[in-house]
Structures are given as C-alpha cells and as structure tokens.
Amino acid sequence: MHSDAGKRGFGKKQMSSLAVLLAAALPVVLGVPDALQSRAASQETAKADHSYEYEVASIKPDTSANSMIRIMFSPNGFDGTNATLQMLVKIAYGIDDNQISGGPNWLNSDHFDINAKMDSATADALHKLSEDQAKLERQNMLQALLADRFKLTFHRETKELPMYALVVAKNGPKLQEAKPGDTYPNGIKGPDGVGRPGVMRMGRGEVTGQGLPVSALARLLTQQLGRTVIDKTGLTAKYDFTLKWTPDESEAAMFRGADPGPQWSAAASSPESNGPSIFTSIQEQLGLKLESQKGPVEILVIDHAERPSDN
C-alpha cells in the first residue's frame, strides 16, 4: 500500500456546529455496539486477517477552520474529513465512545483528512459480496490502515456496566417502514447531492433517520446517553423516523451543542426548553422504550498509537 503521510503536531479544534454524513449505500457504523468479538486480552494490532487492502492512502492533519466532519465508505475506498482517531476506531470496530479506553491525549482532539482508494479488482470483488460481508471486509481494511499508519495496538477487557434495552412499547411501534427503491428526492442527500437510504441527520435535540435499521437508532442512543443500548425490539426492517426531545445537562455534550463528536448529522434548530425528555419522546414518537439493565460490555483499551509520520 502506497501512502502520503501527514505532519505531526495538531491542536485541538473547537467546533461550534456539527455536520457529519455517512454514505447511505455503505453504512459504516450501523448495528448494536457488540461488534467486538470475545478474544484473549493480550495486546494485538488493529490489522485483521483479510484478503483486501487499499492500493493507496493519504492521511494528513486537517488544518481548515471548517467544522464539517464527513466520514464515509465510498464504492472504491474510504474518505474522512476532519476525523479524529477515536472516530476512526469506532467505525473500524463498530463500537461506541464508552467502549474505548486509553490511548494518547490527542486521540479525540487531533483531526485528520483521509483518502484511501482500492484498485478496481478489489472494488469489483467487494461488490459481489453480500451487504454484511462487504461491510465486514471494509471495516477490516480500515482496521489494517489504522495499524499501518497510526501504529494502533490494543487489548480487550470486559466490564459489567449499566445499559439499556430498547424494546417495543405497550401500544406497538410507530416507525414508518422505508420503501424499497425510494430515492428520497426531498430527504437527506449525500455529498453527491443524491438522496438515499442509510443516512442520519441530527442536531441539538433532534434526529432524522432515513432508511435505517433500529440498530442504528440504538447506536445513536448509546452515544446520546453515554450507556450501551441494545436493540431488543425484534424489528428487522429499515425505517424513516424523526425524534425530537429537550436535552438536559445529564446528556452527552455533543447533543447539548458543545464539543460535538462524530455523528451522521447536520445541526438542527434548538428544541423548546419545556419539551419532553428523550425517554418520553422515544415512547410517544417512536412507540419504543428504554429499560434499564446490567450486562457485560467489551472494552477496547488502546495501548499505543502514533500520529502518522512522513514516509
């Protein structure tokens, strides 16, 4: 793999608004946060055992003043703008912030621009795989890139932590099932200006999902509440939904409008101060509810990472 490296030393960027978009056709972070499979807790690199790799990759510090964050798998590679290493680890391993521990002090403050391309043969081969197989291989390729360029190593630990189960409420779900083949002409559009399923837009106290499984909502709620949310609804289709609530000081900072983290989103208007809580909104607007429980959560503990250096 040939690569263009970035410079060392990159200050923390203060962002006043959030705008992140993940590609619809190739969802990267969908699914409940159980993607880490149980393994021995010995140190390991991020490189996975797989047969595909990027032909060329460029990683450089993002030096723009733009608060836009864009992270997406494209048909022939992976693109990230203004992305931190923590965001990349989350996407590569399908986990959430509360499942990442350790790492350097710049893990979630230094921002990078990434452009990785695969050759046409690899792109064609991935296209022939099932959606789940292709997603796994793309994550494997990103894992290998992080091991190669950021020298990422880690080990795994399991902790018993409070969590929520997302279940169907008493009167049944209120989600609108997405229509197969819907191009969403008036919906959320990707960077190419085309509307498609598999994307999410969010801001302070508001989120809109377009052609997404409930597991994507569970992941969003995990990041929102700072506690793992497991999808136990039994709902298997993909849905369009809008959820509005009033954030409070106990919720994650990124949803209160301060120091936002990675999401599929664009800033939305502020909710009314006397509006419903997120727990009430989930039940009233989506016909779902959150139930408290405890369970084992596997944590990825970063032992070592380096900023990409010139080579």
HELIX and SHEET records of a PDB file:
HELIX    1   1 LEU A   85  TYR A   93  1                                   9    
HELIX    2   2 ASP A   97  GLN A   99  5                                   3    
HELIX    3   3 SER A  120  HIS A  127  1                                   8    
HELIX    4   4 GLU A  131  ARG A  149  1                                  19    
HELIX    5   5 VAL A  214  LEU A  225  1                                  12    
HELIX    6   6 ALA A  253  ARG A  256  1                                   4    
HELIX    7   7 ILE A  278  LEU A  286  1                                   9    
SHEET    1   A 5 HIS A   2  ASP A   4  0                                        
SHEET    2   A 5 VAL A  56  PRO A  61  1                                        
SHEET    3   A 5 PHE A 112  LYS A 117 -1                                        
SHEET    4   A 5 GLY A  77  ALA A  83 -1                                        
SHEET    5   A 5 ARG A  70  SER A  74 -1                                        
SHEET    1   B 3 GLU A  44  THR A  45  0                                        
SHEET    2   B 3 THR A 153  VAL A 168 -1                                        
SHEET    3   B 3 THR A 228  ASP A 231  1                                        
SHEET    1   C 4 GLU A  44  THR A  45  0                                        
SHEET    2   C 4 THR A 153  VAL A 168 -1                                        
SHEET    3   C 4 LEU A 288  HIS A 304 -1                                        
SHEET    4   C 4 ILE A 100  GLY A 102  1                                        
SHEET    1   D 4 GLN A 176  GLU A 177  0                                        
SHEET    2   D 4 LYS A 238  LYS A 244 -1                                        
SHEET    3   D 4 GLU A 206  PRO A 213 -1                                        
SHEET    4   D 4 VAL A 199  GLY A 203 -1                                        
END                                                                             
